[in-house]
Amino acid sequence: MPEKYIDNAVVGIRLENLKPEVRTYVQKLRASLQVIYDKYEVKDRNELAAKVRKGIVKQEDIDKAMQLISVINDCGRKNEIVGRGFETELIEQEEERLEEFFGKKVDVPPIPEGITQEHLDFWKENGFKLQYWPNIRMEEGATYPGWKHKPGKRNNPKGFGLEFYDELDKIKNLPENASNPNLKDLEPDELPGVWMLVDSRKKPDYDSGNQSYATKEQNDDLIQGVLKQLSEDKVLNREAAKCLRNRIHPTVFSNPKLWEAFKQAFKLDDIPNATVRLPRTIEANVMGQGPDYNDTSTYEWHEEYFESGFRLFSGYSGSGGASCVYRRGDADDYIGVRPLVVFP
């Protein structure tokens, strides 16, 4: 039983007896375990196990705790970094990237269970990469070195779009958003604190609806292949038949067949709780600070609605790029889609 595993966790490991590199790795694992303790207001493994027995702890958090505990114990017994050899380097890369963005050290947790080197190679081949974004409220008054283009009209030098920060309560409480499990327990300006699989491609410049996410360096075969099959299956609206990611009607994103097709294409079946969705507005903003998003002349759809039937989108350089947030309820050849995989 999971509670027995937690009851007997992390016993007898003394950090001072570990090699320096193993000690650093175990400290990162313990910090991730502490996040779960804090979430359930417990101080140690015994108190967490008690809440597991009472049915209070979510299964995904039980799974996370068990994974962390298993790796911590293995590292302690063997006095070496066990598991996936690629993990330490990727965590270090993300810590460097996040420190540059936030101007302070950010602890990065282990890569989610089930992700293998084969996954990373396949995703890279198709233009996707893993990124971690910490659980931080991106409050309007906050200042971070990498956050130059905050969302909302008053933060937009061109003066276009919605006042994003004035509408947080409206966005959060709109029935379409309140009932969306992808938005549960997250404020509209809050980063989720999870690993994500993000599309590394540049957002294309507008070309009368013929613009493509494919470049000389990177094809778009995976996404276009999924869209072509969905078009044949009548999941896509007729206007999106070119399968170039634009002209997709926003109601299509509510069809689970769309996301199941992407889940299969990304090979996520063996990765617990992996979810494919659109980027939330604040995620698209934070990830879109560079010229590949902010300085290109198209938009992209986001996960949230602003009003019933009207979904949020942003990104057109002529209107302010990442700062310019609009809402719309129909298909448009200026608006594309960037699937995002979330590993909770």
C-alpha positions, 0 to 999 in steps of 0.5 A: 500500500502507498501509505506503508511505502511512505511510512518507511521512507527516507530512513537512515540517509545522512547527507554528510556521508554522501558524495558532494554531487549526490548530496546536492541531488538528494537535497533537490529531491528532498526539497520537492518532497517538502513541497508535497508536505507543505501542500498538506500541512504536514511536517514529515513522512509519518504525518503525510502517511496518516493523511494518505490513510484518511484519503486526503492526499491526491493520488498524483501527489502520492505517486510523486511522493513515492517516486521521490522517496524511491530515488532518495533511498536508492541514492542514499544506499548506493551513494551515487545518482541513480535513475536517468543520466540526462536528468541532472544536466537538464535540471542544471540548464533549467536552473540557469535559465530561470535564474536569468529570467527571475534574477534569483535562484529557482529550485527545479524538481526532478523530471516527472516519472516515465520520461525517458531519453527516448522521449526527449530525443523524439520530442527534440526531433519534432521541435519540442523541449522540456521546460520547468516554470515555478509556482509563482504569481506573476503579479503586475507590480513584480519586476523580473529581468526577463519579464519585459512585456507584461500582459494587459493594455496599460503594459502595452506601449501600443495601448491595445487589448484587454486590461488583463490584470483588471479582469482576473476575477472575471476570468477565474470565475467564468463558468467555462473556466471554473469548470475546466480541470486544466485551470483548477487551483490556479489564479489567472496570473499564476505559473503552475510549478510543473514541467512542460513540453513546449513548442520551440518553433518561432511563431510565423509571420502572417501570410494571408493564412498560408503561414506555416510553423515549419521552417528550413531548420524544423518541420511541422510534420507531427502537428500537421499530421495530427491536424490532417487526421482530425480534419478527415475525422471531421473534428476540425472545422472546414475552414482549418482544412489546410492544417497549418494551425490557423483558422481553427474554430475555438470550440474545437479546443473543447473536443477531447478527441483533439487532445487525445490525438495529440497525446498519442502523437506525443507518446505520453501513454506511459507518463502518469497524468500527462495532459495536453492543452493550450497555454494559459494566457500568463504562460504564453506571456512568460514563455513568449517574451523573446522575439520568436513570439513577441515580434511576429505578426500572428496571434495564438489561442489560449486556454481561458475564455474571457466571456461565454464563447469568447476565448483569449488570444495574444501575440500579434507584434503590430498590436503589442506582441505578448502584452496584447491580449484579446478575445474572440469567438470565431476562426481567424487566419491570423490566430494559430495554435501551440499545443502544450504538454503539462506534467503535473 
